[in-house]
Amino acid sequence: MEPAYILQGNMGDEGCEEIAETYNEEGFEGLQRMLEASSLEYVYYTEADADGDA
């Protein structure tokens, strides 16, 4: 769910409904489309270990 995480992190909580609707209607491909169509200039995705450390 990396695309949903990135979108929500950049769109804020107000984007959650749109992200969920897109995923429900179009699946993973819809989220990828949203990312590609967005005007986000900088996107950061970080993975954490079991302790929550990046």
C-alpha distance matrix in Angstrom:
0.0 3.8 5.5 5.4 6.4 8.8 10.1 10.8 12.4 14.5 15.4 16.0 16.2 18.0 15.0 13.0 15.2 14.8 10.9 11.3 14.2 12.8 9.9 12.9 15.2 13.6 10.4 7.9 11.2 11.8 9.0 10.2 13.6 13.1 12.3 15.3 17.5 17.0 19.7 17.7 19.9 18.3 14.6 14.0 11.1 12.6 12.0 14.4 16.5 17.5 19.9 17.5 19.1 17.5
3.8 0.0 3.8 5.5 5.1 6.2 8.6 10.0 10.5 12.4 14.1 15.1 16.1 18.0 15.0 13.9 16.5 15.7 12.0 13.4 16.2 14.4 12.3 15.7 17.6 15.6 12.8 9.7 12.1 12.7 9.3 9.5 13.1 12.4 10.5 13.4 16.0 15.1 17.4 15.0 16.8 14.8 11.1 10.4 7.6 9.6 9.8 12.8 15.5 17.3 19.3 16.5 17.5 15.2
5.5 3.8 0.0 3.8 5.4 5.1 6.0 8.5 9.8 10.7 11.8 13.6 14.8 16.0 12.6 12.1 14.4 12.9 9.4 11.5 13.8 11.5 10.1 13.9 15.2 13.1 11.0 8.0 9.7 9.6 6.0 6.3 9.5 8.6 6.9 10.1 12.3 11.6 14.3 12.4 14.8 13.6 10.3 10.9 9.2 12.1 13.2 16.2 19.2 20.9 22.8 19.7 20.7 18.2
5.4 5.5 3.8 0.0 3.8 5.5 5.1 6.0 8.4 9.9 10.1 11.2 11.7 13.0 9.8 8.6 11.0 10.2 6.6 8.4 11.3 9.9 8.5 11.9 13.9 12.7 10.7 8.8 11.1 10.1 6.6 8.8 11.2 9.4 8.9 12.5 13.8 12.7 15.4 13.7 16.4 15.3 12.0 12.4 10.7 13.2 14.0 16.5 19.4 20.6 22.2 19.1 20.6 18.7
6.4 5.1 5.4 3.8 0.0 3.8 5.5 5.3 6.0 8.6 9.9 10.2 11.1 13.4 10.8 9.8 13.0 12.8 9.5 11.2 14.5 13.5 12.2 15.4 17.6 16.5 14.3 12.1 14.5 13.7 10.1 11.5 14.2 12.2 10.8 14.4 15.9 14.1 16.0 13.5 15.7 13.8 10.3 9.7 7.9 9.9 11.0 13.2 16.4 17.8 19.0 15.8 17.1 15.2
8.8 6.2 5.1 5.5 3.8 0.0 3.8 5.5 5.1 6.3 8.5 9.9 12.0 13.7 11.0 11.2 14.4 13.4 10.5 13.2 15.8 14.2 13.7 17.2 18.8 17.2 15.5 13.0 14.5 13.6 9.9 10.4 12.8 10.6 8.3 11.7 13.3 11.1 12.7 9.9 12.0 10.1 6.7 7.1 6.5 9.6 11.8 14.6 18.0 20.0 21.0 17.5 18.2 15.7
10.1 8.6 6.0 5.1 5.5 3.8 0.0 3.8 5.4 5.3 5.8 8.0 9.9 10.8 7.7 8.5 11.4 9.9 7.5 10.8 13.0 11.5 11.8 15.2 16.4 15.3 14.2 12.4 13.5 11.8 8.3 9.7 11.1 8.1 6.9 10.6 11.2 8.9 11.0 9.0 12.1 11.3 8.7 10.2 10.2 13.4 15.4 18.0 21.5 23.1 24.1 20.6 21.5 19.2
10.8 10.0 8.5 6.0 5.3 5.5 3.8 0.0 3.8 5.4 5.0 5.3 6.6 8.4 6.0 6.2 9.7 9.6 7.5 10.1 12.9 12.5 12.6 15.5 17.3 16.9 15.7 14.4 16.1 14.2 10.8 13.0 14.4 11.2 10.7 14.4 14.6 12.1 13.8 11.7 14.6 13.4 10.8 11.5 11.3 13.6 15.4 17.3 20.7 21.9 22.5 19.0 20.4 18.7
12.4 10.5 9.8 8.4 6.0 5.1 5.4 3.8 0.0 3.8 5.8 5.6 8.1 10.5 9.0 9.6 13.3 13.2 11.2 13.8 16.6 16.0 16.0 19.1 20.9 20.2 18.8 17.0 18.6 17.0 13.5 14.8 16.4 13.4 11.9 15.3 15.9 12.9 13.7 10.8 13.0 11.0 8.6 8.7 9.1 11.3 13.7 15.5 19.1 20.6 20.8 17.1 18.0 16.1
14.5 12.4 10.7 9.9 8.6 6.3 5.3 5.4 3.8 0.0 3.8 5.7 9.1 10.2 8.6 10.6 13.8 12.8 11.6 14.8 17.0 16.0 16.7 19.9 21.1 20.2 19.4 17.7 18.6 16.7 13.4 14.3 15.2 11.9 10.3 13.4 13.4 10.0 10.3 7.6 10.0 8.9 7.5 9.1 10.7 13.5 16.4 18.6 22.3 24.1 24.3 20.5 21.0 18.7
15.4 14.1 11.8 10.1 9.9 8.5 5.8 5.0 5.8 3.8 0.0 3.8 6.8 6.8 5.2 8.0 10.7 9.8 9.5 12.7 14.4 14.0 15.3 18.1 19.1 18.8 18.5 17.5 18.3 15.8 12.9 14.6 14.9 11.2 10.9 14.0 13.2 10.0 10.8 9.3 12.4 12.2 11.0 12.8 14.0 16.7 19.2 21.2 24.8 26.3 26.5 22.8 23.8 21.8
16.0 15.1 13.6 11.2 10.2 9.9 8.0 5.3 5.6 5.7 3.8 0.0 3.8 5.4 5.7 7.4 10.5 11.0 10.7 13.1 15.4 15.7 16.6 19.0 20.6 20.8 20.2 19.3 20.7 18.3 15.3 17.4 18.1 14.5 14.2 17.6 16.9 13.8 14.4 12.6 15.3 14.5 13.0 13.9 14.7 16.8 19.0 20.4 23.8 24.9 24.8 21.1 22.4 21.0
16.2 16.1 14.8 11.7 11.1 12.0 9.9 6.6 8.1 9.1 6.8 3.8 0.0 3.8 5.3 5.4 8.3 10.0 10.1 11.5 13.8 15.0 15.8 17.5 19.6 20.3 19.7 19.4 21.2 18.6 15.9 18.7 19.4 15.9 16.3 19.8 19.0 16.3 17.5 16.0 18.9 18.0 16.2 16.8 16.9 18.6 20.3 21.3 24.4 24.9 24.9 21.5 23.3 22.4
18.0 18.0 16.0 13.0 13.4 13.7 10.8 8.4 10.5 10.2 6.8 5.4 3.8 0.0 3.8 5.6 6.9 8.1 9.6 11.2 12.6 13.9 15.5 17.0 18.5 19.5 19.6 19.7 21.0 17.9 15.8 18.7 18.7 15.0 16.1 19.2 17.8 15.3 16.5 15.9 19.1 19.0 17.6 18.9 19.3 21.5 23.3 24.6 27.8 28.4 28.6 25.2 26.9 25.8
15.0 15.0 12.6 9.8 10.8 11.0 7.7 6.0 9.0 8.6 5.2 5.7 5.3 3.8 0.0 3.8 5.6 5.4 6.1 8.7 10.1 10.7 12.3 14.3 15.5 16.1 16.2 16.1 17.3 14.2 12.0 14.9 14.9 11.3 12.5 15.7 14.5 12.3 14.2 13.5 17.0 17.0 15.3 16.9 17.1 19.7 21.4 23.2 26.5 27.3 27.9 24.5 26.1 24.6
13.0 13.9 12.1 8.6 9.8 11.2 8.5 6.2 9.6 10.6 8.0 7.4 5.4 5.6 3.8 0.0 3.8 5.5 5.1 6.1 8.5 9.9 10.5 12.1 14.2 15.1 14.6 14.8 16.7 14.0 11.8 15.1 15.7 12.6 13.8 17.3 16.7 14.9 17.2 16.2 19.6 19.1 16.8 17.6 17.1 19.2 20.3 21.8 24.7 25.1 25.9 22.8 24.9 23.7
15.2 16.5 14.4 11.0 13.0 14.4 11.4 9.7 13.3 13.8 10.7 10.5 8.3 6.9 5.6 3.8 0.0 3.8 5.4 5.1 6.1 8.5 9.9 10.5 12.1 13.9 14.1 15.3 16.8 13.7 12.5 16.1 16.1 13.2 15.4 18.5 17.4 16.2 18.7 18.5 22.1 22.0 19.9 21.1 20.5 22.7 23.7 25.2 28.0 28.2 29.2 26.2 28.4 27.4
14.8 15.7 12.9 10.2 12.8 13.4 9.9 9.6 13.2 12.8 9.8 11.0 10.0 8.1 5.4 5.5 3.8 0.0 3.8 5.5 5.1 6.0 8.5 9.9 10.5 11.6 12.5 13.5 14.3 10.8 10.0 13.3 12.8 9.9 12.5 15.2 13.9 13.0 15.8 16.1 19.8 20.2 18.3 20.1 19.8 22.5 23.8 25.8 28.8 29.5 30.6 27.5 29.3 27.8
10.9 12.0 9.4 6.6 9.5 10.5 7.5 7.5 11.2 11.6 9.5 10.7 10.1 9.6 6.1 5.1 5.4 3.8 0.0 3.8 5.5 5.2 6.2 8.6 10.0 10.3 10.0 10.4 11.8 8.9 7.1 10.7 11.1 8.5 10.4 13.6 13.2 12.4 15.5 15.1 18.6 18.5 16.1 17.5 16.7 19.3 20.4 22.5 25.4 26.2 27.6 24.5 26.3 24.7
11.3 13.4 11.5 8.4 11.2 13.2 10.8 10.1 13.8 14.8 12.7 13.1 11.5 11.2 8.7 6.1 5.1 5.5 3.8 0.0 3.8 5.5 5.1 6.1 8.6 9.9 9.3 10.7 12.8 10.2 9.2 12.9 13.6 11.7 13.8 16.9 16.6 16.1 19.3 18.8 22.3 22.0 19.3 20.2 18.9 21.1 21.5 23.3 25.8 26.0 27.6 24.9 27.2 26.0
14.2 16.2 13.8 11.3 14.5 15.8 13.0 12.9 16.6 17.0 14.4 15.4 13.8 12.6 10.1 8.5 6.1 5.1 5.5 3.8 0.0 3.8 5.5 5.1 6.1 8.3 9.2 11.5 12.6 9.6 9.9 13.5 13.3 11.6 14.6 17.1 16.2 16.3 19.7 19.9 23.6 23.8 21.5 22.9 21.9 24.4 24.9 26.9 29.4 29.7 31.4 28.7 30.9 29.5
12.8 14.4 11.5 9.9 13.5 14.2 11.5 12.5 16.0 16.0 14.0 15.7 15.0 13.9 10.7 9.9 8.5 6.0 5.2 5.5 3.8 0.0 3.8 5.5 5.2 5.6 6.8 8.6 9.2 5.8 6.6 10.0 9.6 8.4 11.5 13.7 13.1 13.7 17.3 17.7 21.3 21.7 19.5 21.1 20.2 23.0 23.7 26.1 28.8 29.5 31.3 28.5 30.3 28.6
9.9 12.3 10.1 8.5 12.2 13.7 11.8 12.6 16.0 16.7 15.3 16.6 15.8 15.5 12.3 10.5 9.9 8.5 6.2 5.1 5.5 3.8 0.0 3.8 5.5 5.3 4.2 6.1 8.1 6.1 6.2 9.7 10.6 10.1 12.3 14.7 15.1 15.7 19.2 19.1 22.4 22.3 19.5 20.5 19.0 21.4 21.6 23.8 26.2 26.7 28.8 26.3 28.3 26.7
12.9 15.7 13.9 11.9 15.4 17.2 15.2 15.5 19.1 19.9 18.1 19.0 17.5 17.0 14.3 12.1 10.5 9.9 8.6 6.1 5.1 5.5 3.8 0.0 3.8 5.9 5.8 9.0 10.7 8.9 9.9 13.3 13.7 13.4 15.9 18.2 18.2 18.9 22.5 22.6 26.0 25.9 23.2 24.2 22.5 24.7 24.6 26.6 28.6 28.7 31.0 28.6 30.9 29.7
15.2 17.6 15.2 13.9 17.6 18.8 16.4 17.3 20.9 21.1 19.1 20.6 19.6 18.5 15.5 14.2 12.1 10.5 10.0 8.6 6.1 5.2 5.5 3.8 0.0 3.8 6.1 9.6 9.9 7.8 10.1 13.0 12.4 12.6 15.7 17.3 16.9 18.3 22.0 22.6 26.1 26.5 24.1 25.6 24.2 26.8 27.0 29.3 31.5 31.9 34.1 31.7 33.8 32.2
13.6 15.6 13.1 12.7 16.5 17.2 15.3 16.9 20.2 20.2 18.8 20.8 20.3 19.5 16.1 15.1 13.9 11.6 10.3 9.9 8.3 5.6 5.3 5.9 3.8 0.0 3.8 6.7 6.2 4.7 7.7 9.8 9.5 10.5 13.3 14.5 14.7 16.4 20.2 20.8 24.0 24.5 22.1 23.7 22.3 25.0 25.3 27.9 30.2 30.9 33.3 30.8 32.6 30.7
10.4 12.8 11.0 10.7 14.3 15.5 14.2 15.7 18.8 19.4 18.5 20.2 19.7 19.6 16.2 14.6 14.1 12.5 10.0 9.3 9.2 6.8 4.2 5.8 6.1 3.8 0.0 3.8 5.4 5.5 6.9 9.0 10.2 11.2 13.1 14.7 15.7 17.1 20.8 20.7 23.7 23.6 20.8 21.8 20.0 22.3 22.2 24.8 26.8 27.5 30.0 27.7 29.5 27.8
7.9 9.7 8.0 8.8 12.1 13.0 12.4 14.4 17.0 17.7 17.5 19.3 19.4 19.7 16.1 14.8 15.3 13.5 10.4 10.7 11.5 8.6 6.1 9.0 9.6 6.7 3.8 0.0 3.8 5.4 5.2 6.3 8.7 9.9 10.8 12.5 14.3 15.5 19.0 18.5 21.2 20.9 17.9 18.8 16.8 19.3 19.2 22.0 24.2 25.2 27.8 25.4 26.9 24.8
11.2 12.1 9.7 11.1 14.5 14.5 13.5 16.1 18.6 18.6 18.3 20.7 21.2 21.0 17.3 16.7 16.8 14.3 11.8 12.8 12.6 9.2 8.1 10.7 9.9 6.2 5.4 3.8 0.0 3.8 5.4 5.1 6.2 8.7 9.9 10.5 12.2 14.2 17.8 17.9 20.5 20.8 18.3 19.8 18.4 21.2 21.6 24.7 27.0 28.4 30.9 28.4 29.6 27.2
11.8 12.7 9.6 10.1 13.7 13.6 11.8 14.2 17.0 16.7 15.8 18.3 18.6 17.9 14.2 14.0 13.7 10.8 8.9 10.2 9.6 5.8 6.1 8.9 7.8 4.7 5.5 5.4 3.8 0.0 3.8 5.4 5.0 6.2 8.7 9.8 10.4 12.2 15.9 16.4 19.5 20.1 17.8 19.7 18.7 21.7 22.5 25.5 28.1 29.3 31.5 28.7 30.1 27.8
9.0 9.3 6.0 6.6 10.1 9.9 8.3 10.8 13.5 13.4 12.9 15.3 15.9 15.8 12.0 11.8 12.5 10.0 7.1 9.2 9.9 6.6 6.2 9.9 10.1 7.7 6.9 5.2 5.4 3.8 0.0 3.8 5.3 5.0 6.3 8.7 9.8 10.5 14.1 13.8 16.9 17.0 14.4 16.0 15.0 18.1 19.0 22.0 24.7 26.1 28.1 25.2 26.4 24.2
10.2 9.5 6.3 8.8 11.5 10.4 9.7 13.0 14.8 14.3 14.6 17.4 18.7 18.7 14.9 15.1 16.1 13.3 10.7 12.9 13.5 10.0 9.7 13.3 13.0 9.8 9.0 6.3 5.1 5.4 3.8 0.0 3.8 5.4 5.1 6.2 8.6 9.9 13.3 13.0 15.5 15.8 13.5 15.3 14.5 17.7 18.8 22.2 24.9 26.8 28.8 26.0 26.7 24.0
13.6 13.1 9.5 11.2 14.2 12.8 11.1 14.4 16.4 15.2 14.9 18.1 19.4 18.7 14.9 15.7 16.1 12.8 11.1 13.6 13.3 9.6 10.6 13.7 12.4 9.5 10.2 8.7 6.2 5.0 5.3 3.8 0.0 3.8 5.4 5.1 6.0 8.5 12.0 12.9 15.6 16.7 15.1 17.6 17.4 20.8 22.3 25.6 28.5 30.3 32.3 29.3 30.0 27.3
13.1 12.4 8.6 9.4 12.2 10.6 8.1 11.2 13.4 11.9 11.2 14.5 15.9 15.0 11.3 12.6 13.2 9.9 8.5 11.7 11.6 8.4 10.1 13.4 12.6 10.5 11.2 9.9 8.7 6.2 5.0 5.4 3.8 0.0 3.8 5.5 5.1 6.0 9.7 10.4 13.7 14.8 13.2 15.9 16.0 19.6 21.3 24.5 27.6 29.4 30.9 27.7 28.5 25.9
12.3 10.5 6.9 8.9 10.8 8.3 6.9 10.7 11.9 10.3 10.9 14.2 16.3 16.1 12.5 13.8 15.4 12.5 10.4 13.8 14.6 11.5 12.3 15.9 15.7 13.3 13.1 10.8 9.9 8.7 6.3 5.1 5.4 3.8 0.0 3.8 5.5 5.2 8.4 8.0 10.8 11.5 9.8 12.5 12.9 16.6 18.7 22.0 25.2 27.3 28.8 25.5 25.9 23.1
15.3 13.4 10.1 12.5 14.4 11.7 10.6 14.4 15.3 13.4 14.0 17.6 19.8 19.2 15.7 17.3 18.5 15.2 13.6 16.9 17.1 13.7 14.7 18.2 17.3 14.5 14.7 12.5 10.5 9.8 8.7 6.2 5.1 5.5 3.8 0.0 3.8 5.6 8.2 9.0 11.1 12.6 11.7 14.8 15.4 19.1 21.3 24.8 27.9 30.3 31.8 28.6 28.7 25.6
17.5 16.0 12.3 13.8 15.9 13.3 11.2 14.6 15.9 13.4 13.2 16.9 19.0 17.8 14.5 16.7 17.4 13.9 13.2 16.6 16.2 13.1 15.1 18.2 16.9 14.7 15.7 14.3 12.2 10.4 9.8 8.6 6.0 5.1 5.5 3.8 0.0 3.8 6.7 8.8 11.5 13.8 13.5 16.8 17.9 21.7 24.0 27.3 30.6 32.8 34.1 30.8 31.1 28.1
17.0 15.1 11.6 12.7 14.1 11.1 8.9 12.1 12.9 10.0 10.0 13.8 16.3 15.3 12.3 14.9 16.2 13.0 12.4 16.1 16.3 13.7 15.7 18.9 18.3 16.4 17.1 15.5 14.2 12.2 10.5 9.9 8.5 6.0 5.2 5.6 3.8 0.0 3.8 5.5 8.7 10.9 10.8 14.3 15.8 19.6 22.2 25.4 28.9 31.1 32.1 28.5 28.8 25.9
19.7 17.4 14.3 15.4 16.0 12.7 11.0 13.8 13.7 10.3 10.8 14.4 17.5 16.5 14.2 17.2 18.7 15.8 15.5 19.3 19.7 17.3 19.2 22.5 22.0 20.2 20.8 19.0 17.8 15.9 14.1 13.3 12.0 9.7 8.4 8.2 6.7 3.8 0.0 3.8 6.2 9.2 10.5 14.2 16.5 20.2 23.2 26.3 29.9 32.4 33.0 29.4 29.2 26.2
17.7 15.0 12.4 13.7 13.5 9.9 9.0 11.7 10.8 7.6 9.3 12.6 16.0 15.9 13.5 16.2 18.5 16.1 15.1 18.8 19.9 17.7 19.1 22.6 22.6 20.8 20.7 18.5 17.9 16.4 13.8 13.0 12.9 10.4 8.0 9.0 8.8 5.5 3.8 0.0 3.8 5.7 6.8 10.5 13.1 16.6 19.8 22.8 26.5 29.0 29.5 25.8 25.5 22.5
19.9 16.8 14.8 16.4 15.7 12.0 12.1 14.6 13.0 10.0 12.4 15.3 18.9 19.1 17.0 19.6 22.1 19.8 18.6 22.3 23.6 21.3 22.4 26.0 26.1 24.0 23.7 21.2 20.5 19.5 16.9 15.5 15.6 13.7 10.8 11.1 11.5 8.7 6.2 3.8 0.0 3.8 6.7 10.2 13.3 16.6 20.1 23.1 26.7 29.6 29.8 26.2 25.4 22.1
18.3 14.8 13.6 15.3 13.8 10.1 11.3 13.4 11.0 8.9 12.2 14.5 18.0 19.0 17.0 19.1 22.0 20.2 18.5 22.0 23.8 21.7 22.3 25.9 26.5 24.5 23.6 20.9 20.8 20.1 17.0 15.8 16.7 14.8 11.5 12.6 13.8 10.9 9.2 5.7 3.8 0.0 3.8 6.7 10.1 13.1 16.7 19.6 23.2 26.1 26.3 22.7 21.7 18.4
14.6 11.1 10.3 12.0 10.3 6.7 8.7 10.8 8.6 7.5 11.0 13.0 16.2 17.6 15.3 16.8 19.9 18.3 16.1 19.3 21.5 19.5 19.5 23.2 24.1 22.1 20.8 17.9 18.3 17.8 14.4 13.5 15.1 13.2 9.8 11.7 13.5 10.8 10.5 6.8 6.7 3.8 0.0 3.8 6.7 10.0 13.4 16.4 20.1 22.9 23.3 19.8 19.1 15.9
14.0 10.4 10.9 12.4 9.7 7.1 10.2 11.5 8.7 9.1 12.8 13.9 16.8 18.9 16.9 17.6 21.1 20.1 17.5 20.2 22.9 21.1 20.5 24.2 25.6 23.7 21.8 18.8 19.8 19.7 16.0 15.3 17.6 15.9 12.5 14.8 16.8 14.3 14.2 10.5 10.2 6.7 3.8 0.0 3.8 6.5 10.1 12.9 16.6 19.5 19.8 16.3 15.4 12.1
11.1 7.6 9.2 10.7 7.9 6.5 10.2 11.3 9.1 10.7 14.0 14.7 16.9 19.3 17.1 17.1 20.5 19.8 16.7 18.9 21.9 20.2 19.0 22.5 24.2 22.3 20.0 16.8 18.4 18.7 15.0 14.5 17.4 16.0 12.9 15.4 17.9 15.8 16.5 13.1 13.3 10.1 6.7 3.8 0.0 3.8 6.8 10.0 13.5 16.4 17.2 13.9 13.4 10.2
12.6 9.6 12.1 13.2 9.9 9.6 13.4 13.6 11.3 13.5 16.7 16.8 18.6 21.5 19.7 19.2 22.7 22.5 19.3 21.1 24.4 23.0 21.4 24.7 26.8 25.0 22.3 19.3 21.2 21.7 18.1 17.7 20.8 19.6 16.6 19.1 21.7 19.6 20.2 16.6 16.6 13.1 10.0 6.5 3.8 0.0 3.8 6.5 10.1 13.2 13.7 10.6 9.7 6.5
12.0 9.8 13.2 14.0 11.0 11.8 15.4 15.4 13.7 16.4 19.2 19.0 20.3 23.3 21.4 20.3 23.7 23.8 20.4 21.5 24.9 23.7 21.6 24.6 27.0 25.3 22.2 19.2 21.6 22.5 19.0 18.8 22.3 21.3 18.7 21.3 24.0 22.2 23.2 19.8 20.1 16.7 13.4 10.1 6.8 3.8 0.0 3.8 6.9 9.9 11.2 8.6 8.3 5.8
14.4 12.8 16.2 16.5 13.2 14.6 18.0 17.3 15.5 18.6 21.2 20.4 21.3 24.6 23.2 21.8 25.2 25.8 22.5 23.3 26.9 26.1 23.8 26.6 29.3 27.9 24.8 22.0 24.7 25.5 22.0 22.2 25.6 24.5 22.0 24.8 27.3 25.4 26.3 22.8 23.1 19.6 16.4 12.9 10.0 6.5 3.8 0.0 3.8 6.7 7.5 5.1 5.1 4.3
16.5 15.5 19.2 19.4 16.4 18.0 21.5 20.7 19.1 22.3 24.8 23.8 24.4 27.8 26.5 24.7 28.0 28.8 25.4 25.8 29.4 28.8 26.2 28.6 31.5 30.2 26.8 24.2 27.0 28.1 24.7 24.9 28.5 27.6 25.2 27.9 30.6 28.9 29.9 26.5 26.7 23.2 20.1 16.6 13.5 10.1 6.9 3.8 0.0 3.8 5.4 5.3 5.5 6.4
17.5 17.3 20.9 20.6 17.8 20.0 23.1 21.9 20.6 24.1 26.3 24.9 24.9 28.4 27.3 25.1 28.2 29.5 26.2 26.0 29.7 29.5 26.7 28.7 31.9 30.9 27.5 25.2 28.4 29.3 26.1 26.8 30.3 29.4 27.3 30.3 32.8 31.1 32.4 29.0 29.6 26.1 22.9 19.5 16.4 13.2 9.9 6.7 3.8 0.0 3.8 5.5 7.5 9.6
19.9 19.3 22.8 22.2 19.0 21.0 24.1 22.5 20.8 24.3 26.5 24.8 24.9 28.6 27.9 25.9 29.2 30.6 27.6 27.6 31.4 31.3 28.8 31.0 34.1 33.3 30.0 27.8 30.9 31.5 28.1 28.8 32.3 30.9 28.8 31.8 34.1 32.1 33.0 29.5 29.8 26.3 23.3 19.8 17.2 13.7 11.2 7.5 5.4 3.8 0.0 3.8 5.6 8.9
17.5 16.5 19.7 19.1 15.8 17.5 20.6 19.0 17.1 20.5 22.8 21.1 21.5 25.2 24.5 22.8 26.2 27.5 24.5 24.9 28.7 28.5 26.3 28.6 31.7 30.8 27.7 25.4 28.4 28.7 25.2 26.0 29.3 27.7 25.5 28.6 30.8 28.5 29.4 25.8 26.2 22.7 19.8 16.3 13.9 10.6 8.6 5.1 5.3 5.5 3.8 0.0 3.8 6.5
19.1 17.5 20.7 20.6 17.1 18.2 21.5 20.4 18.0 21.0 23.8 22.4 23.3 26.9 26.1 24.9 28.4 29.3 26.3 27.2 30.9 30.3 28.3 30.9 33.8 32.6 29.5 26.9 29.6 30.1 26.4 26.7 30.0 28.5 25.9 28.7 31.1 28.8 29.2 25.5 25.4 21.7 19.1 15.4 13.4 9.7 8.3 5.1 5.5 7.5 5.6 3.8 0.0 3.8
17.5 15.2 18.2 18.7 15.2 15.7 19.2 18.7 16.1 18.7 21.8 21.0 22.4 25.8 24.6 23.7 27.4 27.8 24.7 26.0 29.5 28.6 26.7 29.7 32.2 30.7 27.8 24.8 27.2 27.8 24.2 24.0 27.3 25.9 23.1 25.6 28.1 25.9 26.2 22.5 22.1 18.4 15.9 12.1 10.2 6.5 5.8 4.3 6.4 9.6 8.9 6.5 3.8 0.0
